[in-house]
Amino acid sequence: MLLWIVLAPLVGAVVNGLVFATGFWRRSVGGSENVERKIVSALGPGVILVSAVLSSILFFRLLGLEGDNRRFIEEMFVWIPSGSFTASFELLLDPISAVMVLVVTWVSFLIHVYSIGYMHADRSYSRYFTYLNIFVFFMLILVLANNFVLMFVGWEGVGLASYLLIGFWYEDSTKAYAGRKAFIVNRIGDFGFILGILLIFFVFSSVNYQEVFAKASAPGFVAAAPDGIITIIALLLFIGAVGKSAQFPLFVWLPDAMAGPTPVSALIHAATMVTAGVYMLARCNVFYSASPEAQLIVVSVAAFTAFMAATIALTQNDIKKILAYSTVSQLGYMFMGVGSGAYAAGMFHLLTHAFFKALLFLGAGSVIHALAQEQDIRKMGGIRKDLPITALTFLVGTLAISGFPFLSGFFSKDEILSNLYLRGYTVHWIIGIVTAVLTAFYMLRLYLLTFEGRSRVPGELRLKVHESPRSMWLPLVILAFFSLIGGIFGIPEFMGKSLGLEHSNLFEGFISSALHSYPSSHITGQMFGHWTLLMFSVIAGFVGLLLAYNLYFKKTSIPDEIVKSILLKPLYKFSLGRWFVDEIYDFLILRPYRELSKLSAYFDNFVIDGLVGGVGYVVRESSYVLRAAQSGILRLYVGVMAMGVVAIIVYMLFRAL
């Protein structure tokens, strides 16, 4: 089953790509476009459904196992045998990968179904589903791989697929540029990941998960290893995660990735590519548990990223850009969880985030679809009655990500924040609380400006606004349902005991069974208890919601006054300008690179080409002189020869004297 979980999307990609996307169906078979779309619409989501069902079957079988037996390993063949280095095409399903596979397959299936309605009029319909299936195939390779080399194949594969999907409408130079930017920025992080894998093989003489992690968790191995080597490995792997999961300073590609179709944004941002870094750190938990220095760096980078992205999202006006920066911020929360040693909490937030962020992106797509591709929230408003299902489900997603009590995001975000404080990361906990206020604020601002208040939709378009087709709103309802109830499996132990649930946090128990060294010993005594910390999280969410409600629903003139105020105007411009990170990169990196390229072109044109051209010039000019001697007159040749003989004789006579 493991093999077919991976192969099913590949089958869809091959058939859709070779038969339909290439035009073979129409040219050679003479098939109609209408029939082609029906087949693609069935095959594209269908193969993902096969993977999702098989994943669910294996997941429930996994639940029935205990301890080290709670895993399935399937070795296909030895892929790279080279001396002492061996890498097999081997798949692993354990609690960590099982959670990822369920999220990837089921959320991807809903996005595929949604795409049938959203992309129905696109002329490259078959190519779109081909790329989508390729993306899921490589993502499944990434999460099911049982060694670092095969994981890297999936890692690079999703990078390639994301490039194809982000730049799907490549005729538009801006969209093509966004695809290239995503590809290049990710390569920077991947370089660190490659070095980390090489160093792992150097230290452990293997790239297989079981062999590497068994040695790393063995008593005395870390102490006997060279000083700092585990920290270096952990940080090199984290560099790869920084690129793939859009952490500072390599987050700049993610907002630009909004250039792709909206379902692509949901697929990349919700449950798949951007969460790969979180999965990788949870998988390599033994390295981070053994290196407090690496943990501190991970948590610090994550906290800064979460806060920075949240402040940027406050003032953006593009509906997809707001959600993009929200994703960057929420990824920061996940990294704060896994970086602090609360691996189960980080993975739990990955799960709940998949539900409500996919919901929010697909809801945004429904709005964009209804408003003729309009993405500026300043040109929306008052459309709740026209899009009742979209509005209601979007509100559920908004409240879930804001940490509203008893919704999915409430449990997972509180678990991360509580663990930060209890493990001694007090400053980072404060940053997390402030970021929670900002998150609730900008998300309710987004909802209110999009759906409530007076309509700012242009007159003619206002009359055409209508709810999306069933293929689009049905996934919204399903995702909204899981956004509502998704936290029940992760109810904290202290809260569960109060509710009479002895084993409430089933998710943590499930994930922890796959961790090689669960760092419970890292938890330290602090001033506040669990219930007090929970109260801080709830208050943070409500403060953000109340501020947004007052500013964008009750007293809508205040935001304009704030923007014009002398004290806050610079901060507003700083946020609206996205901290000018792209401009800084342009000044420090891109401009010097362009100037160096000009210098290189000058050197190539005038030095290299000049030397080559100069040799040709010398040969050409010399030929004029030599050509004069080639007259064709025999007497001249004999005379010159005689003069040469005489010259030689004279030279020899002088030498003899």
N, C-alpha and C positions, 0 to 999 in steps of 0.2 A: 504493500500500500504506500509506503514511503516513496518509492520510486515513482508511482503513478501520481502522487500528489505534486511532484515536481514536473513530470512529463506532460500532464494534461494541458497546462497553459502553452507548453511548447508545441503540442499538436495543433492547437488553435492558431498559434502564430504562424506555423508553417503553412497550414491550409489557407488561412485568410491571406497570407502574404504572397504565396506562389500562385494560387488559383484566382483570387479576386483582386488584390491590390495591384498586381502586375498587368491586369487587363486580359489575362488568359481566358477567363470565363466568357467574356464578351466576344473576343476576337476569334478564338478557336472553337468554342462550344456554341457560340451564338446565343448565349443566355441573356436574359433581359436584366436591366438594372434593378427593377422591382424585386425580382426573384433573388438576385444577388444580395440585396439589402436584407431580405428576410432570412437568408441562410446565415449571413454574417451576424445578424442580430441574435440568432439562436446559438450559433457556434461560439461567438466571443464570450458571452456570459456563461454559456453552458459548460465549457471546459473548466471555468473557475468554480462553478457549482460542484463539479465532480471533485475537485481538489478540496473544497470546503467540507463536503460530506465525508470524504475519506479522512480528513483531518479530525473531524468530530468523532468518528468511530474510534480512531486511535487514541484520541484524548480520553474518552471514557474507559478504554482498556487500560490506559496509563493510570487512571484514578484507582483501579483495583490492585495496583502493585504497591510495594512498600520499599523504602530505603534505596539501596543501590540497584535493586531490580526495577526501579521505576524509570526505565528508559528502553528504547528500541534502537538498535544499531543495525544498519543494513549496508554491507560493503558490496559495491558493484564490481570493481576491478582495481588493481593497482595502477594508478595513473602515472606517477613519476617515480620509477626506481632508478636511483643514481648513487651508487656507492652506499654510504651510510645514510643517505637521505631517501626517504620514502614518503610519498603522498598518495593516498588512495582516494578514489571517488567513493566516499563513505558518508552515509546520512545518519543523523542522530536526532531522535525525538525524546526529549526529557521535559520536565516541567517548564524550564525557561523557554525552550524552542517551541513547545506545544502552545503556550500562550501566544507567542508571536505568530505561529502558523494559523491559529484560529482567527486572530485579528486580521492578518493579511488576507486570508482567503475570503472570509465572510464580508468584511468591509469592501474589499475589491469587487466582490460579486455585486453588492448593492450599487457600487459606483459604475460597474459595467451596465447594469440594468438602467440606471439613471441616464447613462450616455446614449442609450437608444433614442430617448426623447430629445435630449439636448443637442445631439449631433446629427439628427435625422436629415437635415438639409445640407450637410457638408458634402462637397463633391469627393472628398478623400475619406469617405466613411470606412471603407475596408482597410485602408492604411492605418487609420486611427486605432481600430480594434487590434490590428496586427501589433502595433507598438505597445498597446495596453497589455496584451497577452505576454509579450516579450518581457515587459517590466515585471509582471507578477512572477514569471518563470525565474528570472534572476534573483528576485527578492526571496523566493522560496529556497533557492540554492544557498543564499546568504545565511538564512536562519536555520537551515537543516544540515549545513555542512558540519562534519565531525573533525575538521582540521583547519588550520589557519589559511592554508593555501587555497583550499576550495572555497572558504569563506571569502577570500579576496577576489576570486572569480565572480562570485555573486555581487560583491561590493563594487567591482568595476562595471559589471553588467548593468546594475541599476543606474550607475552614472551615465552609461551610454544610452540606456533607454530613456532616462530623464532628459538628456540632451535632445533626443528625437521628439519627445512629447512636448517639452517646453517650446522648442522651435518648430512645432508642428505646422504652423502657418508661416513657413519660411519665406514666402513671397514678401512679407512685411519685414523690412530690414531691422526694425526694433525688436521684433520677436525672435528673429534669427540671432541677433546680438545677445539676447537674454539667454538663449540656449548655449551659446559659446561661453558666456560668462559663467554659467553654472558648471559647465564641463571643466573649464580651466581652474576655477577656484577650488573645485573638488580635487583636482590633481595635486594641488599644494598639500592638502591634508593627506592624500593617499601616499605621498612620498614618505611622510612620517610613519604611516601604517606599514609600508614595505620594510622600512628600517627596523620597526618593532618586530615584525615576523622573522627577519634575518637574525636579530639578536636573540629571539626566543630559541631558534634552532641552534645558535652558537652556545647558549647556556644549557639547554635541556636536551640537545641532540635529537629533537623530534618536533613535529608540528601537530601531532595528534593531541586532541583535547585531553583524553584520559591520561596519557603518558605525561604530558606537560603539567597538568594540574595536580596529578598524584605526586610528582617530584616536588612541585612548588609548595605543597601543603605538608610534605613530610617533615617531621621534627629535625631541625638542624640544617636542612638544605639551604634555606634562605640565609642563615647565619654563616654557612660555609661559602656562599656565593661571593663574588667580588663586591666590594663596598659600593652601594648605590646602584647596582645593576638592575635590581627589581624595580626601583624607582624610575630608572631610565626607560625600561621596557614599558612600564605603566604610562609614562608621559608620552612616549612615541605612539602608543596605541591611542592615547587621548587626542593627539594631534590629528590622527585620522578621523576620530569621532567629531572633532571640532569642525572639520570640513564638511563631512556628510550630514551632521546634525545641526549645522548653522549656528555655532557658538562664536562669540567674539574671539578673534577678529575676522573670521572667515564666514560671517553670516550674510554678507552683502549679496550673495547670489539668490537667496531665498525670496526676498520681496520681488526681485525682477522675474522670478520664475512664474509670476502671475500672468506672464505673457501667453502661456499655454491655455488651452481650453479649461474651463472651470472644473469639470470632473477630474482633469489631470491635477489641478491644484489640490483637490480633495484627496486624491490618491497619494500624491507625494507628501503632503503636509500632515495628513491625519494619522495613518497607521503603518506606513511602509518606509520609504527611503530615509526620511529625516529621523526616524526613531531607530535606525540601524546602529547608530553610535551608542545609544542608551543600552540596546540589547548587547552590544559587544562588550561594554564595560561590566554589565551584569554577568555575562558569560565568563569574563576574566576577573571575577571578584577576588580570587585568591591573591592576585598581584596587588590590588588596591588595599586589601585588608592588611597586607604585609608592609605597606608603605604609607604611613601617616602623612609624609610630605606630599606624595602624589595626591592623596585625598584632599588635602588642604588646597592645593592648586586647582583641582577639579571643581571643588565647591566654590572657590573664590571666582573663578572664571564664569561659572554657571550663574552665580548670584548677580554679578555685574551684567551679564547678558540679559538675564530676566528683567532686571530693573531698567536697563537702557532701552530694550525693545518695547517695554510697556510705556515708557515716557514718549517714545516716537509714535506709538499707536494712538496716543491721546488726541493728536491734531490732524491725522491723515483724513483724507476725504474720499479716497478710492476704497470701495467696500472690500475688495479682495486684498488690497495692501494692508488694511487694518487687521484682517484675519491672518495675513502673512506674518506681520510683526507679533501678533498674538501667539502664533506658533513658535516663533523664536523664543518668546518669553516663557511659554509653557515647557519648552524643551529645557530651558534653564532650570525650571523646577525639577524635571526628571533627573538632570545631572546633579542637582543638589542632593537628591535622594540617593542615587547610586554612589555618588562621590563621598557622601558622609558615612557610607556603610549600610544604609537602609535600602538594600537592593530590592527587596520585595515591595517597599513603598514606591520606589522609582518605577518599577515595572507595573505596579498597579495604576499609577497615574498615566503611564503609557497606554494602558488598556482603556481607562475611562476617557482619556483625551481622544482616543481613536473614535469613540462614539460621538462625543459632542463636537469635535472639530470637523469630522466628516459631515455631520449634520449642518453645521454653520456654513461650510463651504458650498455644500449642495443647495442649501437655502439661498445663499448669495447667488448661485447660478440660476435658481428659479426666478429671483428678482431680475437679474440681468436679462434672462430670456424673455420675461414679461415686458421689460422696458427697452426692447430693441437694442440690446448690448450696452446700455448705459450703466456705468460703474460709479459715477460721482454721486455720493449720498446727498450733496447739496441740491441735486435735481430729482430727489425722491420725496418721500413723505406722504402720509395719508393714504397708503395703498393697502392697509390691513384688511379692509372690507373686500377689496378686489382679489387679494391673495390670502384668504383666511387660513388655509392649511399651512402655507409657507410661513405666515406670520406667527402662528401658534407654535409650530415646531422650532422656529428660529428663537422664539422667546425661551423655550425650554433649554435650548443649547446655550443661550446667553446666561441663564440662571445657573446652569450646571458648571460652566467654566468660571463663573463668579463665586463658586463655593456656597451656593444657597443651601441651607440645611436639608440634609437627607437626599439630595440629588447626588449623582455619581461623583462629580468633581469635589463635592464637600468632603467626602471620606478620604479620597486619595491625596488631595492637596493638604488637608489637615495632618494626615499621616506623615508627609514629608516635613512639614513645618515643625511638628512635635519632635520628630527624630533629630532635626537640626538642633533644636534647643537642648534636648536631653543628652546629646552627644557632645555638647560643649561648643557648638558653632553659634554662639549667641548673636554676634554681629550679623552673620548671614541670615539668621532667623529674623532679625529686625528688618533686613532688606527684603526678605520674603513676605513679611507682613505688609510692608509699604507697597510692594508690588501687587499684593492681593487687592489692596484698595484701588490701585490704578487699573487693574484688570477689570474689576467690577464696574468702574467708572466708564472706561472706554467702550466696554461691550454694551452697556445699557445705552450709552450715547449712540452707538451704531444702530441699535434696535429702534430707538425713538426717532432718530433722523430718517431712518429708512421707512418705517411703517406707520408712525403716529404723526400727530399734528396736522398742519395744513399741507395740502398737496403742492409741491413745487415741480411736478411733472409737467412738461410742455403740453399745451392745450390739446392738439390732435392726438398725441400719444396717450394722453390721460384717458381718452375714450376707448382705447384698445387694450388697456391693461386687463389681464385675466389670469386665472390660476393655471399652473402648468399641467400637462397631461399626466395621467395616472402613473406612467412609467417613471415620472420624475417625483411626484409627491408621495408615492408609496414607500420608496427608500427613506424619505424624510420622516415618515411616521414610524417606521421600524427603528431608525436611529434615535428618534426622540424617546421612544419607549425604553431603549437601553440606556439612554442618558438619564432617564428618570430612576431606573431600578438597578443600574450597573454597579452601585456601591454596596449592595447587600452582601457580597462575598468578601468584602474587605472591611467590615465593621471592626473597629479597634477592639482589642481584648478588654480594655477597661470599660468601654461602653457596652460591650456584649454581656459582660457579667452583670451590669446594672439592668440589662434587659432580660436576664435569665438565660443567656446563651453561653454555654461553657466554652465552646470552640467557635467563636464568632468570626475571627479573621482567617477564614479558610484559604484565602488567596496567599497570605503570608506563609502559612504552613505548607502549602503546595510548592511555592517557589523556593522556600528555605531548604526543602529536601534535596534540591539540586545544587545548593551552594557548597563550596568546598571548605570554607571556613567562615561561618556566620559570625560576625563580630559583635555579639551581644555584650561582650566584656567591655566594649568601648563606651557603653552608656554610663553617664556620670550623674551624680546627684545635682539638682538645680533647685532654684527657688520655687518655680512654678510646677504644679502637678499637671496631669493629663487634662482634667476638666478645665483648669484655668487656661491652658494653652488652646484648648478647643474654643473657649469663649473668645480669645483674642482673634482667632481665625474667623469666627462668625461675625464679630464686630467689624473686622476689616472689610468683609464682603458687604455688609449692610451700609457702612459709611460710604463706600464707593457707589453703591446703587442709589442711595439717597441724594448724594451730590449730583449725580447725573440726572436723576429725576427732577430735581429742583432747577437745574441749569438748562435742561433741554426739553422740559415739558411744562413746568410751572412758570418759570421766569426766563423766557427764551431770549430776552434782550441782554442778559448779563454776560454771556460768552463774548458778544461783540465788544462790550465795555472792557472786559478783561484783556482782550486782544489789543485794544487801543491804549491801555494803561502804560505809563512809563516804566513801571517796575517789572511788569509781567510780559511786555512785548518782546524783549530780547529772548526770554525763555520760550515764548511761543514760536518765535522764528527758529530757535535752536531745535525745538522739537519738530516743527514742520519741515525743516531742512534735514531731518533724520541724523542729527548730530554731525552733519557734513562729513560723514565717514567716506562716502564715495568721492567727494571732492578732495579730501586729504589723500586718498589713495591715488587719485588722478594726478595730484601735484607731486607726491613723493615717488610714485612708481611709474605711472603711465607716461607722464610727460618726459621724464628722463629717459625712459625706454624709447619713446618716439624720437627724441633728439639723438640718442645713440644709434637708432636705426638709420637716421639721416646721415650721420657720420659714417656708419658702415656702408651705406649706399655710395657716399662720396668716395670712400676708399676703394670700393669695388669698381666704380666707374672710371676713376681717374688713376688709381695705382695699379690694380690688378689688370683691368682692361687696357690701361696705358702700356704696361709692360708687354702684354701679349701683342697689342697693336704695334708697339715699337719694334719688336722683333720682325714682324711682317714688313714694316716700313724699311728696315735696314736691308732685309733680303731683297725687297723689290728694287730699292735704289741701287744696290750692288749689281743687280742683274743687268741694269743699263750699261754699266762699264764692261762687264764680261761679254755682253751681247755684241759689243763693237768688234771684239776679236773673232767672232764667229761670222766671217764674211763669205766663206765658201770658195775663196780663191786658193788653189793648191800651192801656187808659188809663194804666197804669203805665209802659209803654214810651214813650208820647207825652210824659208828664210828665218822665221822665228825659231824653228827647231835648231837650225845651224847656229844662230846667235846664242841659244841656250847651251849648246855643246861647247862653243868657244868660251862662254862664261864659266862653265864648270872646269874646263882645262886651265884657264887663267887662275881660278881659285885654288886648284890643286898645286899649280906651280908656285904660287905665293906661299902656301903652307909648307911646301918642300924647302923653300929658301929659309 
